[in-house]
Amino acid sequence: MQFPPEVLRVLTDPRTIIRDDKVGVPFEIDRPVYEQMNKVLKEMGGAWDGRKAVRAHVFPYRIEEFMRQCLTAGEYPSKYEQGWFPTPPSLVMQICDLAGICAGMTVLEPSAGSGAMTREIARRGGVVDAVELDSRRAEVLREQGDCRRVMHGDFLDLDPLDYTEEGFDRVVMNPPFAGGLDHIQHALGFMSDDGILVSVMSNGLMWWSDKATVEFREMVEEVGGEIEALPEDAFAVCGTNVRTCLLFLPGYAGSRLQTYDWLLRQPRQLDLFAAA
Ligand SMILES: C[S@@+](CC[C@H](N)C(=O)[O-])C[C@H]1O[C@@H](n2cnc3c(N)ncnc32)[C@H](O)[C@@H]1O
């Protein structure tokens, strides 16, 4: 959900205090603007505390870093709009540690949002390419300037062999929860044989009983990967209690993961119509 322009102006005013679990506006604003802001902050999980010593919207969690991400993106996740849940900073750290990202590694973030993960990957010296479906978020990623390449488009439409000349060392992702497994399986095609993929996903990945999910879990076990439940409040900072898990999928030569190198080894279809 986009911030109404007047609310964005107030929240990015240098006088506004966004600290720990509180958002306070210590200057006069018009009543209609206050009402709009109150509505937005409530949708994000805050509640007005009018006591003289507080006079701020108070959140049940630390809002500071998260609000910074939202204000940069110009939008916030609300209970009325599912889909964009920027990965909270502590989880970003956990993902980058698990993926073992270090200087010089090539990293793909295939549903990059407004760059919660690309920022940390670049800070660790990773060379990161990002894909994002939403044009405004893709623009935020470009402005942020920490990616080698930002592509605006549908990741599921990209052919790995057209997109890159070699597989990525790492793939880290927090794809949309609807169709998350499709995103993960497609992303494997961008990873090199000895790469590692780490992804957040709906914790249904741990128990869904449909054929695709069951086979996927078998494959994860076979290659020595892991699926670990994340704490129930992992995304509380985004105002949602969606339950999630973290997938760790290590590649190695000879595994049956359908990686970039695996795709390269497949016989290419003869182009019967190519000019002689
Ligand atoms: C759960 S958010 C996560 C954003 C980011 N990865 C992060 O960790 O903060 C999912 C993002 O995937 C994007 N997205 C959804 N479908 C996509 C697709 N088919 N191709 C690329 N991006 C997509 C959404 O616009 C959204 O920004």
The ligand as an ORCA input file, in Angstrom:
! r2SCAN-3c Opt
* xyz 0 1
  C       7.696    -11.004      0.140
  S       8.281     -9.659     -0.843
  C      10.008     -9.757     -0.488
  C      10.821     -8.622     -1.006
  C      12.328     -8.785     -0.794
  N      12.790    -10.042     -1.329
  C      12.717     -8.685      0.649
  O      13.233     -9.661      1.144
  O      12.476     -7.663      1.282
  C       8.098    -10.384     -2.471
  C       8.455     -9.484     -3.625
  O       8.388    -10.260     -4.823
  C       7.893     -9.462     -5.865
  N       7.360    -10.374     -6.892
  C       6.159    -11.011     -6.884
  N       6.046    -11.788     -7.984
  C       7.198    -11.635     -8.692
  C       7.663    -12.158     -9.939
  N       6.926    -13.022    -10.639
  N       8.880    -11.767    -10.387
  C       9.643    -10.907     -9.660
  N       9.247    -10.363     -8.485
  C       8.040    -10.728     -8.002
  C       6.839     -8.603     -5.184
  O       6.570     -7.433     -5.953
  C       7.530     -8.291     -3.846
  O       8.283     -7.118     -3.933
*
